[in-house]
Amino acid sequence: MDPKGNHKAHAPAVFDRPLYEKYDVPGPRYTSYPTAPHFHAGVDAEAYAAAARRSNDDPVPRPLSLYVHIPFCHSLCYYCACNKIITRHREKAEIYLHYLERELALQAALFDRDRPLRQLHLGGGTPTFMDDRQLWRLMQAISRHFSLAPPREREFSIEIDPRAVGPGTMQVLGGLGFNRMSLGVQDFDPAVQAAVNRVQPAELVQGVIEQGRAAGMASLSLDLIYGLPHQSVATFDATLDEVLSIRPDRLSVYNYAHLPERVKAQRLIARETLPSPQGKLAILEHTVGRLTDAGYVAIGLDHFALPGSDLAQAMDNNTLQRNFQGYSTHAECDLVAVGATAIGNIGAHYSQNASHLRSYYALLDSGQIPVVRGCELGFDDRLRRAVIERLMCRTWVDAREIERLFGIHFSEYFEPELKALAPLEADGLLQRHSAGIRVLPTGRLLLRNIAMVFDRYLHQHAAQVRYSRTV
């Protein structure tokens, strides 16, 4: 229910281009709060281990979600700002797997074995950089150290690069228990693919999807990016034709953030080949319209899902969460993260592993969990995280719920923030009332801007962090 007692409507965004141009400013994506730039070295492996052990003593210990970061890629996608290592040397995966096994053993020792592992996600990088034998070995290590939930309670997912899949890989993954696959399509147009150095014909992508579905991977998520070189409404419409013929359960539609001063690979993209800001908005508007007409439900900021999918159901029953993989189900889980640069979340504690392989390996060689930074959330952090997460995941905030959970008076505690929302309300982005805050259809694509009002760190350190633009 929303703050006024009405059932939540899966209302699509309403486009107002002059308004979006007004609010197109740099801002966080709120995959955490506080956001990763505010993690610090004061929260180290010892603090993380203490937080993990304490979580076992909760009145009802939370089940576990496991994220495994595999950083290797065979080739460089010019748009990509992720933490990755470009290499053709497969032996590096064998070394990395050895250290993953070490970390899995150290991490699992912190958690009671009666806490089931309900969610698993292999990301990167390119998880299928590992060959079939290595993927099997990784899953044996996970099942050896963690208590896997019964098959019907699991969501085991993996990011797939269609160009890095062997003839039997999808069958192996299905046999290992993976039931969801995520593929980075970005765009099917050949000119766009060539410009970003990710050439993967539609036939290749569709073939991998068919193999995965035949292997029992019933849930499919596809990633698209708008704002890439040579894109237009017409070219992206053709991509949408292909996508809708596949009919994935989930879709992520991301805004390409061109930050060549921060992401070296993006310097290989000629700025003059990028669509204008108005062109990007036109592509997004057309995409939202087509997906809505095709029956997809808007999920939070940038995701779409079929009405019967687990993601849509999670939004309906308020178990949707936002983390470093985007929107996800199983908000009831503590997130354990392994691998270089991986970020975990145990209760009110964020942790991040060493980013560089040399440091990651050295810490494990010394018998230490490779956490090097993080954040322990105080009362104000937890309160603001709850408000921001509800905005990003539900598009409404029930003031009475927040008051009950945190023992505050909402309108008094957030008096400056509620005043700061007045211009956004005047522009039709939201409604404020005694029961809380409700985002209107015009504000659906500006959730980041609304959440920014409640971000205490953003106002304290605004000039020190470079963020992508909100539209």
Phi and psi in degrees as a GROMACS rama.xvg file:
@    title "Ramachandran Plot"
@    xaxis  label "Phi"
@    yaxis  label "Psi"
@TYPE xy
-86.8554  175.096  ASP-2
-59.4067  -19.3595  PRO-3
-97.2612  6.66275  LYS-4
87.5736  7.91926  GLY-5
-95.4814  149.483  ASN-6
-65.2124  142.97  HIS-7
-66.3484  133.062  LYS-8
-98.6624  137.737  ALA-9
-82.4809  62.3348  HIS-10
-78.02  130.508  ALA-11
-71.6326  167.299  PRO-12
-66.4332  146.165  ALA-13
-105.742  125.098  VAL-14
-89.0947  134.074  PHE-15
-139.035  91.3958  ASP-16
-59.931  -44.5373  ARG-17
-58.7233  -35.8603  PRO-18
-68.332  -41.9  LEU-19
-66.344  -35.1158  TYR-20
-64.9668  -36.0904  GLU-21
-64.0731  -38.9164  LYS-22
-97.728  9.04772  TYR-23
-80.3463  86.2774  ASP-24
-129.242  162.549  VAL-25
-66.1532  141.997  PRO-26
-169.893  158.785  GLY-27
-67.126  159.947  PRO-28
-93.3208  -7.51381  ARG-29
55.1939  47.5098  TYR-30
-78.9547  -6.3474  THR-31
-157.135  165.393  SER-32
-145.825  124.614  TYR-33
-61.1318  156.485  PRO-34
-76.4195  161.692  THR-35
-54.596  -35.1676  ALA-36
-59.5631  -15.9364  PRO-37
-99.498  5.38026  HIS-38
-68.4078  154.933  PHE-39
-146.758  163.009  HIS-40
-72.9059  -10.8678  ALA-41
-65.3974  -22.0531  GLY-42
-100.893  102.14  VAL-43
-113.075  -166.512  ASP-44
-61.8803  -37.3671  ALA-45
-64.7913  -43.9497  GLU-46
-65.3838  -39.0632  ALA-47
-62.9084  -46.8841  TYR-48
-60.7174  -39.3331  ALA-49
-64.3166  -41.7393  ALA-50
-65.1655  -40.311  ALA-51
-63.8043  -44.2566  ALA-52
-65.6329  -39.0326  ARG-53
-61.5155  -33.3108  ARG-54
-64.5334  -21.9897  SER-55
-68.6375  -21.6299  ASN-56
-93.799  2.74372  ASP-57
-58.631  148.521  ASP-58
-51.8641  -40.4599  PRO-59
-127.162  93.1605  VAL-60
-55.4849  138.626  PRO-61
-79.6098  144.249  ARG-62
-65.1306  173.715  PRO-63
-114.229  148.082  LEU-64
-120.746  139.401  SER-65
-121.031  126.103  LEU-66
-110.171  129.835  TYR-67
-117.321  119.402  VAL-68
-97.2093  123.061  HIS-69
-116.366  107.693  ILE-70
-83.5019  -7.52207  PRO-71
-83.1761  144.033  PHE-72
-136.007  147.106  CYS-73
-73.0026  -32.6899  HIS-74
-144.471  164.075  SER-75
-94.3361  121.412  LEU-76
-87.9027  122.208  CYS-77
-64.9301  -25.8294  TYR-78
-80.2421  -16.0093  TYR-79
-75.774  128.702  CYS-80
-108.675  11.7951  ALA-81
-76.3892  163.369  CYS-82
-79.2352  111.545  ASN-83
-147.926  163.108  LYS-84
-126.159  119.298  ILE-85
-89.4185  120.435  ILE-86
-159.525  153.519  THR-87
-106.811  2.03306  ARG-88
-88.7502  99.7409  HIS-89
-66.6833  -21.3317  ARG-90
-63.9657  -20.8884  GLU-91
-65.4613  -32.0086  LYS-92
-67.4632  -34.5453  ALA-93
-66.1125  -42.4554  GLU-94
-64.1294  -45.8787  ILE-95
-61.3142  -41.0753  TYR-96
-61.449  -38.3515  LEU-97
-57.8925  -43.2696  HIS-98
-75.0365  -33.0348  TYR-99
-59.2124  -41.4442  LEU-100
-62.0627  -39.2732  GLU-101
-62.7563  -45.4837  ARG-102
-67.9139  -39.6328  GLU-103
-57.079  -40.6418  LEU-104
-65.1284  -43.6392  ALA-105
-66.4376  -42.6303  LEU-106
-66.7818  -46.9124  GLN-107
-62.2141  -30.2667  ALA-108
-64.3744  -17.0308  ALA-109
-83.0001  -18.099  LEU-110
-115.987  139.596  PHE-111
-62.0318  144.018  ASP-112
-72.5686  -11.462  ARG-113
-85.7129  8.65503  ASP-114
-97.9171  105.738  ARG-115
-71.1352  146.826  PRO-116
-87.9509  104.937  LEU-117
-95.7671  -25.7545  ARG-118
-132.563  135.893  GLN-119
-136.61  134.562  LEU-120
-137.251  124.035  HIS-121
-99.1186  119.082  LEU-122
-131.858  -176.41  GLY-123
-175.615  -151.069  GLY-124
54.8925  -161.02  GLY-125
-128.197  99.6332  THR-126
-56.0147  -34.15  PRO-127
-80.0201  10.5032  THR-128
-61.2909  -32.6846  PHE-129
-70.3851  141.807  MET-130
-80.4552  176.877  ASP-131
-60.6195  -39.2052  ASP-132
-66.0015  -40.1589  ARG-133
-68.8283  -38.3104  GLN-134
-62.8918  -40.4788  LEU-135
-62.085  -44.728  TRP-136
-63.1475  -40.2626  ARG-137
-61.7292  -44.5702  LEU-138
-67.0116  -32.1982  MET-139
-65.0108  -39.7924  GLN-140
-65.6532  -41.4883  ALA-141
-63.1411  -47.0433  ILE-142
-70.1009  -24.0614  SER-143
-73.6209  -35.338  ARG-144
-99.6811  -20.7801  HIS-145
-121.321  154.928  PHE-146
-90.7918  104.488  SER-147
-70.9217  135.798  LEU-148
-64.4898  159.019  ALA-149
-55.8131  148.179  PRO-150
-49.6171  -38.2857  PRO-151
-72.6843  -13.848  ARG-152
-101.694  2.92277  GLU-153
-95.9011  146.75  ARG-154
-124.698  103.339  GLU-155
-112.216  114.222  PHE-156
-125.66  158.982  SER-157
-147.373  140.291  ILE-158
-82.5313  131.305  GLU-159
-117.199  129.022  ILE-160
-98.7982  112.142  ASP-161
-56.948  -23.4865  PRO-162
-78.9438  -10.0843  ARG-163
-123.321  46.6921  ALA-164
-125.202  125.521  VAL-165
-77.6947  169.642  GLY-166
-60.8295  -27.234  PRO-167
-112.423  7.01923  GLY-168
-62  -45.0687  THR-169
-65.5894  -35.7319  MET-170
-66.1936  -39.2934  GLN-171
-63.1715  -45.6541  VAL-172
-61.997  -42.0364  LEU-173
-61.579  -40.7578  GLY-174
-67.2324  -25.7354  GLY-175
-83.1656  -3.72536  LEU-176
103.424  3.71145  GLY-177
-71.7451  131.042  PHE-178
-122.479  3.2315  ASN-179
-141.863  136.929  ARG-180
-124.854  144.431  MET-181
-123.486  125.915  SER-182
-117.844  135.286  LEU-183
-86.4309  96.7108  GLY-184
-83.4715  -49.8419  VAL-185
66.9309  -59.2062  GLN-186
-167.645  139.429  ASP-187
-90.3862  -7.51961  PHE-188
-69.4366  127.41  ASP-189
-59.4576  -37.8318  PRO-190
-66.83  -39.9237  ALA-191
-66.3941  -44.9532  VAL-192
-59.6183  -42.5892  GLN-193
-64.9882  -38.3577  ALA-194
-68.5676  -25.5936  ALA-195
-107.657  6.36909  VAL-196
62.128  42.2354  ASN-197
-138.115  79.8184  ARG-198
-90.5351  114.504  VAL-199
-148.73  97.3157  GLN-200
-55.9883  152.819  PRO-201
-57.6624  -34.9549  ALA-202
-63.7354  -36.7732  GLU-203
-65.6515  -47.2568  LEU-204
-61.7118  -46.9919  VAL-205
-64.0387  -35.1537  GLN-206
-64.7986  -42.5937  GLY-207
-65.056  -40.4355  VAL-208
-62.848  -43.3217  ILE-209
-62.197  -40.1079  GLU-210
-63.5785  -41.9169  GLN-211
-65.4737  -44.2433  GLY-212
-63.905  -39.0086  ARG-213
-65.6624  -26.8937  ALA-214
-86.2563  2.43294  ALA-215
98.4591  9.22397  GLY-216
-87.3811  87.2499  MET-217
-73.9095  -26.4796  ALA-218
-102.837  134.602  SER-219
-128.824  132.296  LEU-220
-122.546  135.134  SER-221
-118.922  140.935  LEU-222
-103.195  133.446  ASP-223
-122.788  152.751  LEU-224
-130.213  129.922  ILE-225
-109.446  147.686  TYR-226
103.623  7.0014  GLY-227
-79.0116  163.76  LEU-228
-59.1803  141.746  PRO-229
70.9243  7.27362  HIS-230
-79.1545  147.732  GLN-231
-146.594  172.75  SER-232
-57.9709  -42.0603  VAL-233
-66.0182  -45.8151  ALA-234
-67.4913  -38.8778  THR-235
-73.0809  -27.0434  PHE-236
-62.7392  -38.0377  ASP-237
-65.3992  -38.523  ALA-238
-61.3904  -42.4143  THR-239
-63.4762  -33.2332  LEU-240
-58.052  -46.9045  ASP-241
-63.5651  -44.8682  GLU-242
-61.5991  -45.9635  VAL-243
-69.6545  -24.7265  LEU-244
-70.7151  -27.4866  SER-245
-79.614  -34.6544  ILE-246
53.1136  68.3996  ARG-247
-69.872  158.032  PRO-248
-69.04  -36.1203  ASP-249
-130.955  152.29  ARG-250
-138.256  136.376  LEU-251
-111.474  129.12  SER-252
-120.162  99.9806  VAL-253
-100.992  147.799  TYR-254
-85.3963  123.935  ASN-255
-72.3267  122.88  TYR-256
-99.8572  110.365  ALA-257
-87.7145  102.932  HIS-258
-129.585  65.5074  LEU-259
-62.6983  -24.0084  PRO-260
-70.4542  -19.6161  GLU-261
-109.238  -32.0881  ARG-262
-113.37  105.098  VAL-263
-57.8756  -40.5416  LYS-264
-60.7437  -29.146  ALA-265
-70.1626  -12.5257  GLN-266
-68.6891  -14.2988  ARG-267
-83.0873  -2.69823  LEU-268
-102.231  121.684  ILE-269
-71.3946  123.843  ALA-270
-57.9109  -34.1573  ARG-271
-69.4947  -13.1128  GLU-272
-87.593  -6.40685  THR-273
-81.7188  145.617  LEU-274
-64.5767  152.935  PRO-275
-67.8078  164.582  SER-276
-55.1408  -38.8465  PRO-277
-67.3724  -36.4488  GLN-278
-66.1113  -39.6775  GLY-279
-61.457  -44.7824  LYS-280
-62.5983  -37.5992  LEU-281
-64.4772  -40.1689  ALA-282
-63.5801  -44.9299  ILE-283
-63.8687  -45.0684  LEU-284
-59.4144  -44.7139  GLU-285
-64.1678  -40.3736  HIS-286
-64.3411  -47.5293  THR-287
-59.4081  -42.4984  VAL-288
-62.2575  -44.5878  GLY-289
-67.0424  -43.4675  ARG-290
-66.6382  -39.4526  LEU-291
-64.0152  -43.7829  THR-292
-63.2973  -28.5622  ASP-293
-84.0902  1.65922  ALA-294
99.728  6.03213  GLY-295
-81.8996  146.984  TYR-296
-99.2675  134.197  VAL-297
-73.8578  127.462  ALA-298
-112.816  110.392  ILE-299
56.7323  -128.297  GLY-300
-86.7141  -49.571  LEU-301
-140.009  15.3704  ASP-302
-114.551  154.382  HIS-303
-136.451  147.884  PHE-304
-148.861  152.359  ALA-305
-67.8618  146.052  LEU-306
-54.847  -34.2667  PRO-307
-88.0846  0.6389  GLY-308
-74.0063  161.843  SER-309
-65.4913  -28.3574  ASP-310
-69.5018  -43.153  LEU-311
-65.24  -39.0822  ALA-312
-65.5211  -37.7867  GLN-313
-63.5811  -37.1967  ALA-314
-67.4589  -38.3169  MET-315
-66.2114  -38.0044  ASP-316
-100.417  13.337  ASN-317
64.6851  30.5144  ASN-318
-109.519  9.74653  THR-319
-69.8725  141.249  LEU-320
-134.434  163.468  GLN-321
-122.913  123.551  ARG-322
-138.315  -164.42  ASN-323
-73.5578  -2.7904  PHE-324
-101.304  8.35089  GLN-325
98.2401  -141.094  GLY-326
-84.5227  140.589  TYR-327
-149.095  159.665  SER-328
-90.1534  -176.521  THR-329
63.0884  52.8903  HIS-330
-65.6179  -14.105  ALA-331
-77.2644  -5.73135  GLU-332
-95.5689  147.866  CYS-333
-81.5146  139.578  ASP-334
-100.439  114.531  LEU-335
-97.346  131.046  VAL-336
-122.633  130.067  ALA-337
-125.833  153.982  VAL-338
105.65  160.572  GLY-339
-58.0596  134.657  ALA-340
67.3503  2.56835  THR-341
-66.1199  144.138  ALA-342
-116.236  127.293  ILE-343
-114.452  168.133  GLY-344
-145.277  104.675  ASN-345
-108.948  105.791  ILE-346
57.8249  -118.667  GLY-347
-99.8833  36.8404  ALA-348
-138.682  121.523  HIS-349
-101.159  146.299  TYR-350
-140.641  148.33  SER-351
-135.117  133.935  GLN-352
-76.7366  163.141  ASN-353
-54.7064  138.025  ALA-354
-84.7994  -35.513  SER-355
-88.6669  136.22  HIS-356
-57.2292  -40.3396  LEU-357
-59.7753  -44.4984  ARG-358
-69.1584  -41.1605  SER-359
-58.9689  -47.4661  TYR-360
-65.6113  -41.9229  TYR-361
-62.627  -41.3039  ALA-362
-64.6031  -42.1072  LEU-363
-69.0442  -34.6373  LEU-364
-61.8595  -28.9009  ASP-365
-89.4345  4.70828  SER-366
82.9936  14.9217  GLY-367
-102.901  146.261  GLN-368
-65.2179  133.577  ILE-369
-83.1111  31.7861  PRO-370
-75.2101  130.057  VAL-371
-122.942  -12.9774  VAL-372
-158.513  166.755  ARG-373
173.501  -157.187  GLY-374
-158.075  128.464  CYS-375
-100.245  118.701  GLU-376
-80.6173  126.938  LEU-377
-83.4519  -175.76  GLY-378
-57.7421  -48.7493  PHE-379
-64.1867  -37.5482  ASP-380
-61.781  -45.929  ASP-381
-66.6177  -37.6418  ARG-382
-64.7775  -49.2355  LEU-383
-68.1974  -34.1089  ARG-384
-61.2231  -41.3053  ARG-385
-62.656  -41.6629  ALA-386
-67.3927  -47.2062  VAL-387
-64.8596  -41.9364  ILE-388
-63.9789  -37.5507  GLU-389
-67.1038  -38.3526  ARG-390
-62.6821  -46.0407  LEU-391
-73.8547  -30.0079  MET-392
-102.699  -33.9015  CYS-393
-107.643  -22.9599  ARG-394
67.4987  21.4057  THR-395
-155.864  157.003  TRP-396
-128.507  124.46  VAL-397
-90.8497  106.957  ASP-398
-60.2665  -37.2173  ALA-399
-66.3321  -36.2738  ARG-400
-63.9486  -45.2076  GLU-401
-62.9512  -41.2071  ILE-402
-62.5103  -41.1342  GLU-403
-67.6609  -39.8515  ARG-404
-73.5195  -33.1792  LEU-405
-117.79  -2.92053  PHE-406
65.8221  37.8779  GLY-407
-121.225  170.415  ILE-408
-103.412  111.361  HIS-409
-54.8701  -50.0722  PHE-410
-67.9554  -26.0151  SER-411
-81.8054  -46.3216  GLU-412
-61.9106  -41.1047  TYR-413
-106.192  30.2106  PHE-414
-56.2183  -47.394  GLU-415
-63.0503  -39.2682  PRO-416
-67.9598  -41.022  GLU-417
-65.1646  -35.623  LEU-418
-65.9449  -39.7154  LYS-419
-66.9117  -20.7491  ALA-420
-78.5718  -11.2626  LEU-421
-57.2592  -45.9299  ALA-422
-63.5557  -34.4697  PRO-423
-68.4379  -35.3492  LEU-424
-68.0528  -40.0003  GLU-425
-63.2246  -29.6609  ALA-426
-85.0469  1.08598  ASP-427
84.3573  18.9407  GLY-428
-83.0779  -27.5092  LEU-429
-158.137  172.774  LEU-430
-127.271  134.54  GLN-431
-106.395  139.304  ARG-432
-157.837  177.001  HIS-433
-61.4275  -26.9102  SER-434
-82.4389  -11.7852  ALA-435
144.177  -142.856  GLY-436
-131.328  135.676  ILE-437
-129.449  124.15  ARG-438
-77.6544  133.005  VAL-439
-90.5227  163.231  LEU-440
-52.7888  -33.8973  PRO-441
-65.7662  -24.8994  THR-442
-94.1948  0.339011  GLY-443
-58.765  -39.8173  ARG-444
-86.388  1.69679  LEU-445
-117.871  28.71  LEU-446
-58.8709  -36.5304  LEU-447
-62.0835  -42.407  ARG-448
-62.3421  -40.0971  ASN-449
-67.7524  -44.8275  ILE-450
-62.8736  -33.2152  ALA-451
-58.58  -27.0679  MET-452
-61.8936  -30.4248  VAL-453
-94.9027  3.486  PHE-454
-89.5023  103.451  ASP-455
-67.2018  -36.6341  ARG-456
-69.2373  -34.909  TYR-457
-60.4917  -39.5802  LEU-458
-77.2945  -24.91  HIS-459
-82.1714  -33.1954  GLN-460
-128.194  33.5053  HIS-461
-58.1079  -37.2098  ALA-462
-82.8665  -8.56031  ALA-463
-94.5014  -11.4286  GLN-464
-124.973  135.703  VAL-465
-99.5931  121.372  ARG-466
-114.709  159.847  TYR-467
-71.0939  166.116  SER-468
-80.952  153.063  ARG-469
-77.5545  -18.084  THR-470
